[in-house]
């Protein structure tokens, strides 16, 4: 079993990173892999891969009434 976590944390003024994480591993040897990246606050998130357009050929009002009639 492997847990994956992603955290955005702020270091202390002296540069220390403090992380506390509860695992499901009780009294076990575990391997922890830590990758540290500096967060660039000036860049905005890129959502271009989520942009799209819905193509709807039916009448939206008729379709909505059909769906609502299924609830009765």
Jmol script that loads the backbone (N, CA, C; Angstrom):
load data "model"
ATOM      1  N   UNK A   1       0.843  -1.181   0.000  1.00  0.00           N
ATOM      2  CA  UNK A   1       0.000   0.000   0.000  1.00  0.00           C
ATOM      3  C   UNK A   1       0.885   1.239   0.000  1.00  0.00           C
ATOM      4  N   UNK A   2       0.449   2.264  -0.755  1.00  0.00           N
ATOM      5  CA  UNK A   2       1.231   3.483  -0.822  1.00  0.00           C
ATOM      6  C   UNK A   2       0.298   4.677  -0.679  1.00  0.00           C
ATOM      7  N   UNK A   3       0.649   5.615   0.168  1.00  0.00           N
ATOM      8  CA  UNK A   3      -0.084   6.868   0.306  1.00  0.00           C
ATOM      9  C   UNK A   3       0.663   7.938  -0.461  1.00  0.00           C
ATOM     10  N   UNK A   4      -0.072   8.788  -1.165  1.00  0.00           N
ATOM     11  CA  UNK A   4       0.524   9.929  -1.845  1.00  0.00           C
ATOM     12  C   UNK A   4      -0.126  11.183  -1.293  1.00  0.00           C
ATOM     13  N   UNK A   5       0.684  12.123  -0.855  1.00  0.00           N
ATOM     14  CA  UNK A   5       0.146  13.385  -0.355  1.00  0.00           C
ATOM     15  C   UNK A   5       0.844  14.534  -1.062  1.00  0.00           C
ATOM     16  N   UNK A   6       0.134  15.639  -1.189  1.00  0.00           N
ATOM     17  CA  UNK A   6       0.726  16.847  -1.752  1.00  0.00           C
ATOM     18  C   UNK A   6       0.348  17.988  -0.820  1.00  0.00           C
ATOM     19  N   UNK A   7       1.329  18.693  -0.325  1.00  0.00           N
ATOM     20  CA  UNK A   7       1.112  19.770   0.620  1.00  0.00           C
ATOM     21  C   UNK A   7       1.769  21.047   0.127  1.00  0.00           C
ATOM     22  N   UNK A   8       1.140  22.156   0.390  1.00  0.00           N
ATOM     23  CA  UNK A   8       1.789  23.447   0.243  1.00  0.00           C
ATOM     24  C   UNK A   8       2.014  23.955   1.659  1.00  0.00           C
ATOM     25  N   UNK A   9       3.236  24.098   2.056  1.00  0.00           N
ATOM     26  CA  UNK A   9       3.577  24.512   3.416  1.00  0.00           C
ATOM     27  C   UNK A   9       4.510  25.710   3.355  1.00  0.00           C
ATOM     28  N   UNK A  10       4.533  26.487   4.424  1.00  0.00           N
ATOM     29  CA  UNK A  10       5.463  27.604   4.557  1.00  0.00           C
ATOM     30  C   UNK A  10       6.549  27.183   5.539  1.00  0.00           C
ATOM     31  N   UNK A  11       7.780  27.483   5.185  1.00  0.00           N
ATOM     32  CA  UNK A  11       8.885  27.168   6.085  1.00  0.00           C
ATOM     33  C   UNK A  11       8.926  28.192   7.215  1.00  0.00           C
ATOM     34  N   UNK A  12       9.574  27.816   8.288  1.00  0.00           N
ATOM     35  CA  UNK A  12       9.753  28.741   9.402  1.00  0.00           C
ATOM     36  C   UNK A  12      10.773  29.808   9.006  1.00  0.00           C
ATOM     37  N   UNK A  13      10.853  30.913   9.736  1.00  0.00           N
ATOM     38  CA  UNK A  13      11.825  31.960   9.395  1.00  0.00           C
ATOM     39  C   UNK A  13      13.273  31.471   9.316  1.00  0.00           C
ATOM     40  N   UNK A  14      13.595  30.380  10.007  1.00  0.00           N
ATOM     41  CA  UNK A  14      14.962  29.854   9.922  1.00  0.00           C
ATOM     42  C   UNK A  14      15.100  28.734   8.887  1.00  0.00           C
ATOM     43  N   UNK A  15      14.052  28.538   8.035  1.00  0.00           N
ATOM     44  CA  UNK A  15      14.165  27.602   6.927  1.00  0.00           C
ATOM     45  C   UNK A  15      13.735  26.182   7.212  1.00  0.00           C
ATOM     46  N   UNK A  16      13.190  25.919   8.384  1.00  0.00           N
ATOM     47  CA  UNK A  16      12.764  24.557   8.699  1.00  0.00           C
ATOM     48  C   UNK A  16      11.377  24.273   8.135  1.00  0.00           C
ATOM     49  N   UNK A  17      11.191  23.053   7.675  1.00  0.00           N
ATOM     50  CA  UNK A  17       9.904  22.579   7.191  1.00  0.00           C
ATOM     51  C   UNK A  17       9.379  21.578   8.205  1.00  0.00           C
ATOM     52  N   UNK A  18       8.188  21.846   8.731  1.00  0.00           N
ATOM     53  CA  UNK A  18       7.601  20.974   9.741  1.00  0.00           C
ATOM     54  C   UNK A  18       6.397  20.259   9.130  1.00  0.00           C
ATOM     55  N   UNK A  19       6.435  18.932   9.128  1.00  0.00           N
ATOM     56  CA  UNK A  19       5.349  18.138   8.565  1.00  0.00           C
ATOM     57  C   UNK A  19       4.966  17.068   9.585  1.00  0.00           C
ATOM     58  N   UNK A  20       3.668  16.974   9.850  1.00  0.00           N
ATOM     59  CA  UNK A  20       3.159  15.901  10.684  1.00  0.00           C
ATOM     60  C   UNK A  20       2.049  15.224   9.908  1.00  0.00           C
ATOM     61  N   UNK A  21       2.124  13.912   9.735  1.00  0.00           N
ATOM     62  CA  UNK A  21       1.163  13.184   8.912  1.00  0.00           C
ATOM     63  C   UNK A  21       0.836  11.852   9.572  1.00  0.00           C
ATOM     64  N   UNK A  22      -0.443  11.584   9.759  1.00  0.00           N
ATOM     65  CA  UNK A  22      -0.889  10.323  10.341  1.00  0.00           C
ATOM     66  C   UNK A  22      -0.941   9.260   9.254  1.00  0.00           C
ATOM     67  N   UNK A  23      -0.267   8.152   9.449  1.00  0.00           N
ATOM     68  CA  UNK A  23      -0.289   7.067   8.477  1.00  0.00           C
ATOM     69  C   UNK A  23      -1.107   5.896   9.012  1.00  0.00           C
ATOM     70  N   UNK A  24      -1.370   4.960   8.151  1.00  0.00           N
ATOM     71  CA  UNK A  24      -2.058   3.730   8.554  1.00  0.00           C
ATOM     72  C   UNK A  24      -1.055   2.648   8.941  1.00  0.00           C
ATOM     73  N   UNK A  25       0.232   2.960   8.861  1.00  0.00           N
ATOM     74  CA  UNK A  25       1.289   1.993   9.166  1.00  0.00           C
ATOM     75  C   UNK A  25       1.630   2.074  10.644  1.00  0.00           C
ATOM     76  N   UNK A  26       1.334   1.028  11.366  1.00  0.00           N
ATOM     77  CA  UNK A  26       1.615   1.002  12.800  1.00  0.00           C
ATOM     78  C   UNK A  26       2.847   0.155  13.064  1.00  0.00           C
ATOM     79  N   UNK A  27       3.853   0.769  13.662  1.00  0.00           N
ATOM     80  CA  UNK A  27       5.079   0.075  14.039  1.00  0.00           C
ATOM     81  C   UNK A  27       5.697  -0.668  12.852  1.00  0.00           C
ATOM     82  N   UNK A  28       5.840   0.038  11.723  1.00  0.00           N
ATOM     83  CA  UNK A  28       6.377  -0.548  10.489  1.00  0.00           C
ATOM     84  C   UNK A  28       7.532   0.299   9.972  1.00  0.00           C
ATOM     85  N   UNK A  29       8.444  -0.331   9.261  1.00  0.00           N
ATOM     86  CA  UNK A  29       9.475   0.388   8.521  1.00  0.00           C
ATOM     87  C   UNK A  29       8.819   0.950   7.263  1.00  0.00           C
ATOM     88  N   UNK A  30       9.009   2.229   6.993  1.00  0.00           N
ATOM     89  CA  UNK A  30       8.432   2.830   5.801  1.00  0.00           C
ATOM     90  C   UNK A  30       9.495   3.632   5.066  1.00  0.00           C
ATOM     91  N   UNK A  31       9.259   3.866   3.791  1.00  0.00           N
ATOM     92  CA  UNK A  31      10.123   4.707   2.978  1.00  0.00           C
ATOM     93  C   UNK A  31       9.379   6.002   2.698  1.00  0.00           C
ATOM     94  N   UNK A  32      10.026   7.130   2.907  1.00  0.00           N
ATOM     95  CA  UNK A  32       9.430   8.437   2.647  1.00  0.00           C
ATOM     96  C   UNK A  32      10.260   9.111   1.570  1.00  0.00           C
ATOM     97  N   UNK A  33       9.590   9.550   0.498  1.00  0.00           N
ATOM     98  CA  UNK A  33      10.244  10.272  -0.587  1.00  0.00           C
ATOM     99  C   UNK A  33       9.718  11.696  -0.537  1.00  0.00           C
ATOM    100  N   UNK A  34      10.615  12.650  -0.438  1.00  0.00           N
ATOM    101  CA  UNK A  34      10.238  14.051  -0.305  1.00  0.00           C
ATOM    102  C   UNK A  34      10.836  14.845  -1.452  1.00  0.00           C
ATOM    103  N   UNK A  35       9.973  15.538  -2.196  1.00  0.00           N
ATOM    104  CA  UNK A  35      10.423  16.382  -3.292  1.00  0.00           C
ATOM    105  C   UNK A  35       9.995  17.802  -2.955  1.00  0.00           C
ATOM    106  N   UNK A  36      10.928  18.732  -2.948  1.00  0.00           N
ATOM    107  CA  UNK A  36      10.635  20.108  -2.562  1.00  0.00           C
ATOM    108  C   UNK A  36      10.789  21.012  -3.763  1.00  0.00           C
ATOM    109  N   UNK A  37       9.719  21.764  -4.073  1.00  0.00           N
ATOM    110  CA  UNK A  37       9.728  22.749  -5.143  1.00  0.00           C
ATOM    111  C   UNK A  37       9.340  24.095  -4.569  1.00  0.00           C
ATOM    112  N   UNK A  38       9.985  25.140  -5.034  1.00  0.00           N
ATOM    113  CA  UNK A  38       9.603  26.480  -4.643  1.00  0.00           C
ATOM    114  C   UNK A  38       8.323  26.842  -5.398  1.00  0.00           C
ATOM    115  N   UNK A  39       7.337  27.406  -4.694  1.00  0.00           N
ATOM    116  CA  UNK A  39       6.074  27.796  -5.304  1.00  0.00           C
ATOM    117  C   UNK A  39       6.211  29.221  -5.807  1.00  0.00           C
ATOM    118  N   UNK A  40       5.914  29.396  -7.092  1.00  0.00           N
ATOM    119  CA  UNK A  40       5.964  30.723  -7.697  1.00  0.00           C
ATOM    120  C   UNK A  40       4.571  31.324  -7.593  1.00  0.00           C
ATOM    121  N   UNK A  41       4.381  32.242  -6.666  1.00  0.00           N
ATOM    122  CA  UNK A  41       3.068  32.841  -6.427  1.00  0.00           C
ATOM    123  C   UNK A  41       2.624  33.744  -7.572  1.00  0.00           C
ATOM    124  N   UNK A  42       3.551  34.212  -8.397  1.00  0.00           N
ATOM    125  CA  UNK A  42       3.181  35.149  -9.448  1.00  0.00           C
ATOM    126  C   UNK A  42       2.515  34.455 -10.643  1.00  0.00           C
ATOM    127  N   UNK A  43       2.736  33.162 -10.799  1.00  0.00           N
ATOM    128  CA  UNK A  43       2.137  32.476 -11.945  1.00  0.00           C
ATOM    129  C   UNK A  43       0.734  31.998 -11.599  1.00  0.00           C
ATOM    130  N   UNK A  44      -0.163  32.114 -12.549  1.00  0.00           N
ATOM    131  CA  UNK A  44      -1.537  31.668 -12.365  1.00  0.00           C
ATOM    132  C   UNK A  44      -1.649  30.218 -12.818  1.00  0.00           C
ATOM    133  N   UNK A  45      -2.576  29.461 -12.219  1.00  0.00           N
ATOM    134  CA  UNK A  45      -2.748  28.064 -12.640  1.00  0.00           C
ATOM    135  C   UNK A  45      -3.186  27.978 -14.104  1.00  0.00           C
ATOM    136  N   UNK A  46      -2.732  26.942 -14.769  1.00  0.00           N
ATOM    137  CA  UNK A  46      -3.071  26.737 -16.176  1.00  0.00           C
ATOM    138  C   UNK A  46      -4.210  25.729 -16.258  1.00  0.00           C
ATOM    139  N   UNK A  47      -5.394  26.202 -16.646  1.00  0.00           N
ATOM    140  CA  UNK A  47      -6.557  25.338 -16.780  1.00  0.00           C
ATOM    141  C   UNK A  47      -6.908  25.092 -18.243  1.00  0.00           C
ATOM    142  N   UNK A  48      -5.975  25.330 -19.135  1.00  0.00           N
ATOM    143  CA  UNK A  48      -6.260  25.210 -20.561  1.00  0.00           C
ATOM    144  C   UNK A  48      -6.669  23.787 -20.955  1.00  0.00           C
ATOM    145  N   UNK A  49      -6.201  22.778 -20.222  1.00  0.00           N
ATOM    146  CA  UNK A  49      -6.578  21.408 -20.556  1.00  0.00           C
ATOM    147  C   UNK A  49      -8.009  21.083 -20.124  1.00  0.00           C
ATOM    148  N   UNK A  50      -8.645  21.970 -19.343  1.00  0.00           N
ATOM    149  CA  UNK A  50     -10.002  21.735 -18.882  1.00  0.00           C
ATOM    150  C   UNK A  50     -11.040  22.524 -19.682  1.00  0.00           C
ATOM    151  N   UNK A  51     -10.576  23.379 -20.577  1.00  0.00           N
ATOM    152  CA  UNK A  51     -11.478  24.222 -21.344  1.00  0.00           C
ATOM    153  C   UNK A  51     -12.098  23.404 -22.468  1.00  0.00           C
ATOM    154  N   UNK A  52     -13.386  23.574 -22.636  1.00  0.00           N
ATOM    155  CA  UNK A  52     -14.072  22.850 -23.701  1.00  0.00           C
ATOM    156  C   UNK A  52     -15.407  23.483 -23.990  1.00  0.00           C
ATOM    157  N   UNK A  53     -16.145  22.863 -24.846  1.00  0.00           N
ATOM    158  CA  UNK A  53     -17.454  23.383 -25.211  1.00  0.00           C
ATOM    159  C   UNK A  53     -18.397  22.211 -25.366  1.00  0.00           C
ATOM    160  N   UNK A  54     -19.574  22.351 -24.793  1.00  0.00           N
ATOM    161  CA  UNK A  54     -20.587  21.320 -24.902  1.00  0.00           C
ATOM    162  C   UNK A  54     -21.392  21.555 -26.176  1.00  0.00           C
ATOM    163  N   UNK A  55     -21.499  20.523 -26.982  1.00  0.00           N
ATOM    164  CA  UNK A  55     -22.310  20.634 -28.194  1.00  0.00           C
ATOM    165  C   UNK A  55     -23.631  19.936 -27.914  1.00  0.00           C
ATOM    166  N   UNK A  56     -24.727  20.686 -28.003  1.00  0.00           N
ATOM    167  CA  UNK A  56     -26.046  20.170 -27.686  1.00  0.00           C
ATOM    168  C   UNK A  56     -26.956  20.435 -28.873  1.00  0.00           C
ATOM    169  N   UNK A  57     -27.452  19.380 -29.492  1.00  0.00           N
ATOM    170  CA  UNK A  57     -28.278  19.548 -30.687  1.00  0.00           C
ATOM    171  C   UNK A  57     -29.774  19.552 -30.366  1.00  0.00           C
ATOM    172  N   UNK A  58     -30.143  19.128 -29.152  1.00  0.00           N
ATOM    173  CA  UNK A  58     -31.559  19.069 -28.768  1.00  0.00           C
ATOM    174  C   UNK A  58     -32.009  20.397 -28.170  1.00  0.00           C
ATOM    175  N   UNK A  59     -33.320  20.533 -28.001  1.00  0.00           N
ATOM    176  CA  UNK A  59     -33.885  21.691 -27.322  1.00  0.00           C
ATOM    177  C   UNK A  59     -33.648  21.520 -25.821  1.00  0.00           C
ATOM    178  N   UNK A  60     -32.946  22.457 -25.211  1.00  0.00           N
ATOM    179  CA  UNK A  60     -32.564  22.339 -23.800  1.00  0.00           C
ATOM    180  C   UNK A  60     -33.776  22.286 -22.885  1.00  0.00           C
ATOM    181  N   UNK A  61     -34.805  23.076 -23.158  1.00  0.00           N
ATOM    182  CA  UNK A  61     -35.992  23.100 -22.305  1.00  0.00           C
ATOM    183  C   UNK A  61     -36.740  21.775 -22.364  1.00  0.00           C
ATOM    184  N   UNK A  62     -36.864  21.205 -23.536  1.00  0.00           N
ATOM    185  CA  UNK A  62     -37.528  19.913 -23.691  1.00  0.00           C
ATOM    186  C   UNK A  62     -36.740  18.828 -22.945  1.00  0.00           C
ATOM    187  N   UNK A  63     -35.437  18.840 -23.079  1.00  0.00           N
ATOM    188  CA  UNK A  63     -34.596  17.847 -22.396  1.00  0.00           C
ATOM    189  C   UNK A  63     -34.722  17.974 -20.886  1.00  0.00           C
ATOM    190  N   UNK A  64     -34.766  19.214 -20.389  1.00  0.00           N
ATOM    191  CA  UNK A  64     -34.895  19.427 -18.952  1.00  0.00           C
ATOM    192  C   UNK A  64     -36.240  18.894 -18.448  1.00  0.00           C
ATOM    193  N   UNK A  65     -37.312  19.129 -19.184  1.00  0.00           N
ATOM    194  CA  UNK A  65     -38.622  18.633 -18.785  1.00  0.00           C
ATOM    195  C   UNK A  65     -38.665  17.112 -18.793  1.00  0.00           C
ATOM    196  N   UNK A  66     -37.969  16.482 -19.755  1.00  0.00           N
ATOM    197  CA  UNK A  66     -37.917  15.010 -19.795  1.00  0.00           C
ATOM    198  C   UNK A  66     -37.216  14.458 -18.570  1.00  0.00           C
ATOM    199  N   UNK A  67     -36.114  15.098 -18.186  1.00  0.00           N
ATOM    200  CA  UNK A  67     -35.366  14.628 -17.009  1.00  0.00           C
ATOM    201  C   UNK A  67     -36.201  14.804 -15.752  1.00  0.00           C
ATOM    202  N   UNK A  68     -36.880  15.949 -15.637  1.00  0.00           N
ATOM    203  CA  UNK A  68     -37.708  16.195 -14.453  1.00  0.00           C
ATOM    204  C   UNK A  68     -38.878  15.216 -14.372  1.00  0.00           C
ATOM    205  N   UNK A  69     -39.424  14.815 -15.508  1.00  0.00           N
ATOM    206  CA  UNK A  69     -40.546  13.878 -15.481  1.00  0.00           C
ATOM    207  C   UNK A  69     -40.108  12.507 -14.965  1.00  0.00           C
ATOM    208  N   UNK A  70     -38.821  12.187 -15.050  1.00  0.00           N
ATOM    209  CA  UNK A  70     -38.315  10.907 -14.525  1.00  0.00           C
ATOM    210  C   UNK A  70     -38.380  10.881 -12.999  1.00  0.00           C
ATOM    211  N   UNK A  71     -38.395  12.035 -12.352  1.00  0.00           N
ATOM    212  CA  UNK A  71     -38.419  12.091 -10.877  1.00  0.00           C
ATOM    213  C   UNK A  71     -39.792  11.781 -10.322  1.00  0.00           C
ATOM    214  N   UNK A  72     -40.833  11.949 -11.145  1.00  0.00           N
ATOM    215  CA  UNK A  72     -42.220  11.745 -10.644  1.00  0.00           C
ATOM    216  C   UNK A  72     -42.604  10.291 -10.638  1.00  0.00           C
TER     217      UNK A  72
END
end "model"
wireframe off; spacefill off
backbone 0.3
color backbone group
